[in-house]
Amino acid sequence: MSTTAPRLLQVRRSERITPRMIRVTLAGDELAGFTGDGPDRRIKMFFPVPGQERPAIPRAASGGPVWPAGEARPAIRTYTVRRFDAGAGELDVDFVLHEGHGPAAAWAREAQPGNWVAVSEPGGRYVPDPGTELHVVIGDETALPAVATVLEALPGDVPAIAFLEVADAGEEQDLPGTADVRWVHRGDQEAGVPLAAAVRDAQLPPGRTQAWLSGESACVKDLRKHLLDERGLDRRAVYATGYWRAR
Ligand SMILES: Cc1cc2nc3c(=O)[nH]c(=O)nc-3n(C[C@H](O)[C@H](O)[C@H](O)COP(=O)(O)OP(=O)(O)OC[C@H]3O[C@@H](n4cnc5c(N)ncnc54)[C@H](O)[C@@H]3O)c2cc1C
């Protein structure tokens, strides 16, 4: 956890961007000084538990975070800064409304203007390598917010291919940048299975390649190994994060 206390924010509005994805726009005085720009910026989000109006948040202290006594601890999950607009004082987070009944997705589904949530300082280390001849970007729905920020940051004159798994055509989104985007529909297959197949079956042009991949953890682990062992990518050129576990 960061040494800075989480920022308490309020929902300004929310909007369905596809049938299974909701964009929640957060705002508040505590957003001042937030540094959410850049590709793939991750935040911890602190959600109130039932019965709480605001989530309990820890006070930053030199020996580690100190939680308020007698208050239930929040549900904490990791999300992506989809958009931060310092001028408008707004932070957008896109939530997948998955069927797993988790507290984060449930909170987003019900989010109303004025609802409270807290966010940590953003982290994340991905930067496009200027010496790269091909960028490969791989992800599922949960990764789409980060994929959008990654594609935005890629140089327009270097080829980029994105393999993106979503439930069906209704979950495809317009994405920034010039990448060759290859949508894969899950249908009734297990999460990650069609994505792994699409990447394995693809012909990739030769050249120094950098890869960014995120999604279901087992799929990410499998594809990271594929990129390193079968495609021969350099370990330092593969930036992989498991975002959620199917079981
Ligand atoms: C760096 C990082 C960035 C992330 N950014 C985003 C983001 O911008 N948007 C986003 O939606 N998610 C994002 N995630 C994924 C998100 O943190 C997880 O999906 C998280 O588990 C959701 O919390 P929850 O409380 O809804 O469900 P949990 O309580 O964590 O899980 C409850 C059940 O739901 C299942 N489940 C969780 N997620 C999914 C899913 N996507 N599909 C199907 N079943 C699921 C679990 O297997 C579990 O059985 C990110 C994760 C990481 C690590």
The ligand as a Tripos MOL2 file, in Angstrom:
@<TRIPOS>MOLECULE
LIG
   53    58     1     0     0
SMALL
NO_CHARGES

@<TRIPOS>ATOM
      1 C1         -3.9650   -4.3170  -12.5290 C.3       1 LIG1
      2 C2         -5.4410   -4.6680  -12.6480 C.ar      1 LIG1
      3 C3         -6.2950   -3.8200  -13.3280 C.ar      1 LIG1
      4 C4         -7.6600   -4.1550  -13.4650 C.ar      1 LIG1
      5 N1         -8.4880   -3.2900  -14.1180 N.ar      1 LIG1
      6 C5         -9.7940   -3.6030  -14.2570 C.ar      1 LIG1
      7 C6        -10.6950   -2.6910  -14.8880 C.ar      1 LIG1
      8 O1        -10.3290   -1.5670  -15.2760 O.2       1 LIG1
      9 N2        -11.9860   -3.0790  -15.0450 N.ar      1 LIG1
     10 C7        -12.4460   -4.3040  -14.5840 C.ar      1 LIG1
     11 O2        -13.6330   -4.5930  -14.7520 O.2       1 LIG1
     12 N3        -11.6280   -5.1530  -13.9520 N.ar      1 LIG1
     13 C8        -10.3110   -4.8310  -13.7600 C.ar      1 LIG1
     14 N4         -9.4880   -5.6850  -13.1030 N.ar      1 LIG1
     15 C9        -10.0460   -6.9830  -12.6520 C.3       1 LIG1
     16 C10       -10.8130   -6.8650  -11.3280 C.3       1 LIG1
     17 O3         -9.9200   -6.4270  -10.2940 O.3       1 LIG1
     18 C11       -11.3610   -8.2740  -10.9780 C.3       1 LIG1
     19 O4        -12.2670   -8.7160  -11.9610 O.3       1 LIG1
     20 C12       -11.9830   -8.3150   -9.5980 C.3       1 LIG1
     21 O5        -11.9880   -9.6680   -9.1890 O.3       1 LIG1
     22 C13       -13.4090   -7.7910   -9.5580 C.3       1 LIG1
     23 O6        -13.8170   -7.7520   -8.1990 O.3       1 LIG1
     24 P1        -15.2710   -8.1830   -7.7280 P.3       1 LIG1
     25 O7        -15.4100   -7.7090   -6.3190 O.co2     1 LIG1
     26 O8        -16.2850   -7.7480   -8.7230 O.co2     1 LIG1
     27 O9        -15.2330   -9.7670   -7.7620 O.3       1 LIG1
     28 P2        -14.4360  -10.7560   -6.7410 P.3       1 LIG1
     29 O10       -15.0340  -10.6840   -5.3760 O.co2     1 LIG1
     30 O11       -12.9760  -10.4800   -6.8430 O.co2     1 LIG1
     31 O12       -14.7440  -12.1590   -7.3720 O.3       1 LIG1
     32 C14       -16.0300  -12.7960   -7.1790 C.3       1 LIG1
     33 C15       -16.1770  -13.9200   -8.1930 C.3       1 LIG1
     34 O13       -16.2590  -13.3200   -9.4880 O.3       1 LIG1
     35 C16       -15.3590  -13.9380  -10.3730 C.3       1 LIG1
     36 N5        -14.8470  -12.8780  -11.2850 N.ar      1 LIG1
     37 C17       -14.0900  -11.8050  -10.9680 C.ar      1 LIG1
     38 N6        -13.8410  -11.0510  -12.0710 N.ar      1 LIG1
     39 C18       -14.4630  -11.6850  -13.0980 C.ar      1 LIG1
     40 C19       -14.5980  -11.4120  -14.4840 C.ar      1 LIG1
     41 N7        -14.0500  -10.3280  -15.0470 N.pl3     1 LIG1
     42 N8        -15.3230  -12.2640  -15.2450 N.ar      1 LIG1
     43 C20       -15.9210  -13.3590  -14.7000 C.ar      1 LIG1
     44 N9        -15.8410  -13.6690  -13.3910 N.ar      1 LIG1
     45 C21       -15.1280  -12.8390  -12.5970 C.ar      1 LIG1
     46 C22       -14.2650  -14.5450   -9.5140 C.3       1 LIG1
     47 O14       -13.7310  -15.6990  -10.1300 O.3       1 LIG1
     48 C23       -14.9930  -14.8890   -8.2480 C.3       1 LIG1
     49 O15       -15.5400  -16.2090   -8.3450 O.3       1 LIG1
     50 C24        -8.1430   -5.3640  -12.9250 C.ar      1 LIG1
     51 C25        -7.2760   -6.2060  -12.1980 C.ar      1 LIG1
     52 C26        -5.9360   -5.8570  -12.0610 C.ar      1 LIG1
     53 C27        -5.0250   -6.7710  -11.2790 C.3       1 LIG1
@<TRIPOS>BOND
     1     1     2 1
     2     2     3 ar
     3     2    52 ar
     4     3     4 ar
     5     4     5 ar
     6     4    50 ar
     7     5     6 ar
     8     6     7 ar
     9     6    13 1
    10     7     8 2
    11     7     9 ar
    12     9    10 ar
    13    10    11 2
    14    10    12 ar
    15    12    13 ar
    16    13    14 ar
    17    14    15 1
    18    14    50 ar
    19    15    16 1
    20    16    17 1
    21    16    18 1
    22    18    19 1
    23    18    20 1
    24    20    21 1
    25    20    22 1
    26    22    23 1
    27    23    24 1
    28    24    25 2
    29    24    26 1
    30    24    27 1
    31    27    28 1
    32    28    29 2
    33    28    30 1
    34    28    31 1
    35    31    32 1
    36    32    33 1
    37    33    34 1
    38    33    48 1
    39    34    35 1
    40    35    36 1
    41    35    46 1
    42    36    37 ar
    43    36    45 ar
    44    37    38 ar
    45    38    39 ar
    46    39    40 ar
    47    39    45 ar
    48    40    41 1
    49    40    42 ar
    50    42    43 ar
    51    43    44 ar
    52    44    45 ar
    53    46    47 1
    54    46    48 1
    55    48    49 1
    56    50    51 ar
    57    51    52 ar
    58    52    53 1
@<TRIPOS>SUBSTRUCTURE
     1 LIG1         1 GROUP 0 **** ****
